[in-house]
Amino acid sequence: MSGTPTAAARRRRGTGAGANRWVVLVVLCVSLLLVAVDATVLHVAVPAVTEDIRPSGMELLWIVDVYPLVCASLLILFGTLGDRVGRRRILLLGYALFGVASALAAFADNPQVLIAARALLGVGGAMIMPATLSILRQVFPDRRERALAIGVWSAVAAVGAAVGPLLGGFLLEHFWWGSVFLVNIPLMLVSLPIGRLLLPESTGERDGPWDVVGALMAAVGLFGVVLAVKRLGGGHPPFDPGTALALLGGGGLLAAFVRRQRRRRRPLVDLRMFARPAFSTSVGCIVLAMLALVGLELIAAQYLQLVLGLSPLETGLRLLPLTVAAMAAGLVGSHLLHRFGPRRMVCVGFCLTAFAVVLLTGMGRHDNAGLLLTGFVLLGFGLETTLFGAYESMLSEAPASSAGGAAAIGETSYQLGAGIGIALLGSVMNAAYAPGLAAVPGVPSSASAAAGHSLGEAYEVADRLGGPAGEALRHAARDSFVHGLHVTLLVSAALLVLGAVMALRLPRGMECGSTAELPGPREAKAAPSVRAESIR
């Protein structure tokens, strides 16, 4: 039976990891930390970049967005390519490309070069992200150890998200803006030889040709869908020609990609994984969790700065408990999973997050530090608990031969959930915020319409008006923003409760050992599914 300790030990020896698997985990976590930091480190450097190379508004938007856009669209391509040609090989190539692109970005002297460098960083990130998870899946065949490894991996991801802006702010105080990219190069120079020496090589099935056409269809389709979601999140209307074309074109290509994979004898992505309730449910939970988190973080940062008047540094410190709680949840996630099983862990994580979101509706025009601290701690712990359980279940349900494709699907779900969250919750926020400024006494209708775009723009309009009218507009905008925040939090809580209901489809107990391979087309009807005994 595949779940026995003997079989697990045999697989561990087969990976070449043996006693060094924890060292391998350290190397993989350094890779993840680098990619996670680079996703957020540029945010604080945007003013310095604008002042130095003077990009247009559209160019600045592409400088910020091209990295996650390219990374999300290529995850499936490089995840499945790693299954074919070797996951370590793809990871090391990603290291090299990441280092070269970082140097190019650091010394960019015009917006076009910086955009191209950020796009190359996205390609490198797409090569690194699924490779880390798929190698982790291969090196830790025993599910107990793999749960602990995923906990450490997810804690490092939380650290990277928080360290990015802090590291960027420190470097900008002492060096020029290019230093936020240059810091990647020493880490890459160390990671390349260490990774080549310590990381084991692994592949999936190599029978038949690799589906190049299918890989390109998935990449272009995902690019279109993610671009459309980002445009919606940026305030573009759904029927804007660019948004509609990207959405319809990307969605059509993804639909064609799914049909193509179902017809192929050796598909690029084995869609039978989605027939497993634990796998498909885990993917859905990742999307819902990220959908709730990213939009809330964006709105919370605006609330802290524009309503409470905190500085960017004070805002970062207020949000830091959320990250610390997420790190703690990642580190204890393995113990929680063993004790409660995937179903209860993910369901309780969603419920705890929903409770935290409802608690945060107590935020008003005045600072309540205790409420914010409690809400952010519960939010970070609950959400990371949810993501940990979902990622672990998804990765364990996927066969080892498709680990790269499964990891890519999980990371793509993460990126899509984040993009949809900004678009959806941002739209809810705007819909609840704008009506409160429609008829402010003493304020012209044109000024009210401009103030209805955002709270920051409302403050600018109020400053231009001055006098009682400006003060009235400022107070009305602040009250409308708080009202919109409460509505958005309640919508987010409803989505989290939906996630808790969805999580009831996950397995009740945690299964020992490794997941058996998916049966082939001929064996699917004849071979019964073999399951190891659940841990009680």
Secondary structure, 3 states (H helix, E strand, C coil): CCCCHHHHHHHHHHHCCHHHHHHHHHHHHHHHHHHHHHHHCCHHHHHHHHHHHCCCHHHHHHHHHHHHHHHHHHHHHHHHHHHHHCHHHHHHHHHHHHHHHHHHHHCCCCHHHHHHHHHHHHHHHHHHHHHHHHHHHHHCCCHHHHHHHHHHHHHHHHHHHHHHHHHHHHHHHHCCCCHHHHCHHHHHHHHHHHHHHHCCCCCCCCCCCCCHHHHHHHHHHHHHHHHHHHHHHCCCCCCCHHHHHHHHHHHHHHHHHHHHHHHCCCCCCCHHHHHCHHHHHHHHHHHHHHHHHHHHHHHHHHHHHHHCCCCHHHHHHHHHHHHHHHHHHHHHHHHHHHHHHHHHHHHHHHHHHHHHHHHHHHCCCCCCHHHHHHHHHHHHHHHHHHHHHHHHHHHHHCCHHHHHHHHHHHHHHHHHHHHHHHHHHHHHHHHHHHHHHCCCCCCCHHHHHHHCCCHHHHHHHHHHHCHHHHHHHHHHHHHHHHHHHHHHHHHHHHHHHHHHHHHHHCCCCEECCCCCCCCCCCCCCCCCCCCCCEEC
